[in-house]
């Protein structure tokens, strides 16, 4: 594999049994639409290790790390060092120390495994999936035990993120039916089941907004947004990947824009501009991705110029309650 890391992205909401759908569109996907990372048969947990040889067949663990050499990988082994002390109570999870001696740093790490945190992210090295990159969340989309912060191939499809047309969706065929450099696996403009292009589907039966009881809901959803503050368009591919969570089923809209002052400074024209937009939805509380496709205005940003922009993610539940979260971005070619 060759290429540069494009984006740091975090965990994805999975729902096996729903088809791999698109995460980018001008109109929201229907309630009930979620992303499926690994649809290939014979690999229930989607870590690219076949079920018949997977030492944790229902828990993603692409590296098959097995510290104590038993039949269970660390990802599903309640006692990784086989010292008869359960991991959740073991002060040295990967070093056998049945006596749990803790004299040097009382109340902290066991004496058998002195504390070391090379990247200063609050995760000790023997429990850190990126030793040189701060990543306290330890997000690892493809379950290869290499965190997304230091993984050049976040989705494990053997295409480096900078060259992958769906960097966080497993698509080893790199199919792209409409030739727009956004893969079919994550391009809703290419195909949304049961909807004509540009037409927003209504809520699914039973989802918020489909009945009458949801009308009494007046509370907007709680929303979190994770995205890199600095974006280099040369590495970002055809879309900005925004990790978003919602406290309930909701439609998500992401828009990146620059005000008139920033646009003029970057020589993109005298007025405010929209630089990217996209949408997706969650069937229930959870996390997902919104792919915000770069517009022609973003592509006009010339090499060497920087642009201050704002990402606005709006979540709307089935009763029409909305919440908007804003993040500042620094963009350059």
N, C-alpha and C positions, 0 to 999 in steps of 0.2 A: 504494500500500500504506500502511496505517496501523497503528499499534500500537507496543508496546514490546518490546524484546528480552527474551525469557523466560529463556533459559539459554545458557551458553557450553558448547559441546560440541566434541569432537574427532573424529578420523577414524573412518571406518566400514569394517568388513570387507565387501567386495563379492564376490558370486559370481553372475555372469550365467549364466542357464540354470536357476537355482532360482527358484521363484515368489516373489513378494513375500509374505512371511509375517509373522506377528505377532511383536512383541518383548516382549510382556507377557503373563504368564499366572500362575496359581497353581501350575502344574506345568511342569517344564522342557519346552521344545520338543525334538524328537528330534535326536540327533547327525546332522549333515548339514544342519541348518536354518541358513541364513544370510540376511542382509538384502540385498535388491537395491534400490538407490537409484533407478535410472532405468530402468524397463522399456519405455519407449516405443521403437517401431521407428525405424530410420533415424538413430539416435544412439548409436553403439557405446560411446562413452566417457561418456555420460550427463551432458554439460555443457550441455544444452538448445540446442546448435548442431548443426544437421543435418549429417550426414556429408559431403554434397556440397559444403558451403561451409565446413566446419570446417578451419582451417589446422593443426590437430593432431587428426585424426579418432580417434586411439586414446588420446589423453592429455587428460584434462579440462582445459579452459581457456576457461571461459565468456566471458571478456573479449576473447579473441582477440588479446591483446597481442602485437605483433610489432615489436620495437624497431628492427630494421634494415630493415624493409620488404621482406623477401624472401618466399618462398612458405611458410615455416614459422613458426608462432608460437613465442614464447619457450619455451613449455612443452616443446617437442620439438626445438628448434633447438640444436645443439651449439655454435653461435657466435652469440650474441644480438646482438652489435654488429658482426659481419661484419668483424673486424679480423685475421682469419686466426690468432687465438689462441683455442683451445678454452675454453669457459666454465669448465671445471674447473681450468684453469691460468691464467685471465685475472684480473689484479688489478684490472680495471675491467670487469666483465661487461657493462655496458650503455653504456659509453662507449668508442668506438674508440680504442685506444692501442697500435698494433702494436709500439712500442718498449718498452712495459711499464715506462716510467720510474718509479722508486720511490726518490726522493731525500729528500722531505720526511719520510716516515715509513717508513724502510727496513724491509723485511720485512712490511709491512702492505698498505694500500691503495695503488694506483697514484696518482701525482700528478695524473692527469687526472680523478680522482673523489674529492675529499676526503671523509673519513669523516664521516657524520652519523647519529646514532641518536636521533631525536626522543623516542621513548617509553622508551628505556633498556632494551630487552629483549635486547640483544646482536645485533640484526639491523639492519644499515645500511639507511637509508631506501630506497635504490634496490633493495633486495632484501626489503623488509618489506611484507607485504600488509595490515598495520594500522599506520598511522603514529602514531596517537594512543593505541593500546591495546597494552600489553605482551603479546606472544604469541610467545615464542621458538620454539614448536613449529610455527607457521605453518599450522596445520590449516585446511583449506578444503574442506568436504564437497562443495559443489556446483561446485567448480572454476571459480568466477567471478573468481578472483584477488583476492577480498576475504576475508580471514581470518574464521573463525567468530567470533572475539572481537569483531569490529566489523561483522558481517554481520547485518542484521535478518531475513534470510531464508536460513537456513543451507542448506536443501535445494534452493533455487532453484525452488520451485513457485509463486512469486508470492503467497504468503501469509506475512505477517510472523510470526515465531516465536510471539509472544504470542497470535496468533489462529489459528495453524495447529494442527489436531488431530493432526498427526504432524510435529512441528517438524524432525526430522532425516531424515524419509523422504519422498521426492518423491511427492506425491499431490495434483495440481492439482484433482481432482474433490472432494476433502474428504469422500469417502464415509464414512458412519457408520451402518451398517445397524442397530445396536442402540441408537443414540441416546444413548450414554454420554459423548459429547464426546471420545472417543478414536477416531481414524480407523480405518477397516477395514484400512488398509495396515499398521498397527502394533498391532492389537488381537488378541492370541491368544485371549482369552476369547470373541471373536466367532466365530473359526474357526481350527482347527488341522487341517490336512489329515490325514485318516486317524485322527483321535483324537476321542473323545467329550469334551465339556467336562469339565475337572477330572481327566481321566485322563492320567497321565504316560506318554508313549510310551516304548518301550524303545530301546536303541541300534540304529542302522541296521546292516545286514549289512556286515561288514568294519570297522566302527568299533570303537574300544577298548571292551571289555566284551562284544562279540559273539562272540569266540572264546575259546580257552583260554590263549593265550600272554600275554594282557594281565594274567592273574591274578598273574604274577610281578612286576608293576610295583608297587613300594612307595613311589615318590616322588610327593609331591603336586605338582600343577601350580604353576608360578610365575604370579602374578597381579598386575596393576596396575589401579588404580581412579582415574579422574579425574572429579571432580564439584566444582561450585562450593561453597565453604565456607558462603556465605550464600545462603539460599534464600528468595525472596519468593513466597509462595503465590499472591498475586494475579496474578503474571505467569507462574507455572510451568505452567499448564494442568492437565490431568487426571493427569499423571504426572511423576515425577522422572526425568530422563534421565541414566543413569549410563554413562559410557564405561569399558569394561572390556577388558582383554586377558588371554589365557591362553596358556601355553606349549605347549599341546597341545589336542586335542579335549576339550571339557569342558562340563558343565552348569553354569549360573550362577544363583545365587539372590541377590537383593538384598532386604534388609529394613531399614527405617528405624524406629527405636524410641526412646522416651524413658523413662528410669527413673522410679520413683515420685516422687522429689523434684522432678524437672523437670516432670513432669505436674501435680503439685499446684501448683507455682509458677505454671504457665500456666493453672491452673484447668480442667484436663482430667480431673480425677478423682483419687482417692486412690492408684491403682495405676499400674504401668508400662503404657504403651500402644504399640501398633504403629501407625505413621503412614503407612507405604507398604510395598508388597511387589510383587515381580515376578520374572520369570525368563526366561532364554533360553539358547541353547547355541551353541557353535562346532564346526564340523566338523573343524577343524584349528587349529594355532597361528595366532593373529591377534587382531584387535580387533573389537569389536562394541558394541552398546548393549543395556542392560537398561532397560526402562521399568518403573519401580516406581510402581504406581497409588496415589494418595493414598487413605487410608481415611477413614471418617467422623470418626475422632478428629482427624485433621489438619484437616478442614474445620471443626471446632469451635473452632479457634484464633481468638480474636477480634482485631480490629484494635488495634494498639498494643502487643500482647503478643509477647514473644519466647520462644523455646523452644530449649533445648539438646538436641540429639538425636544419635544415632549411626547411621551407615550401616554395615551389615555385608554384605559380598559374599563368598559362599562358592562356590568352584569345586570341582567333583568330576569326576575323570576316569572313564574306563570301568571301572577296577579298583576304584573306590570310594575312592581317595585324595582327601583334602580339604584345602583351605587357605582360611582366612578372613582377609580384609583389612578393617580398620575405619577409618572416617573420621568426624571430628566435624563436625556441621552446626549452624548457627545459623539458626533458622527464625522467620519473622514473617509476619503476614498482609499 
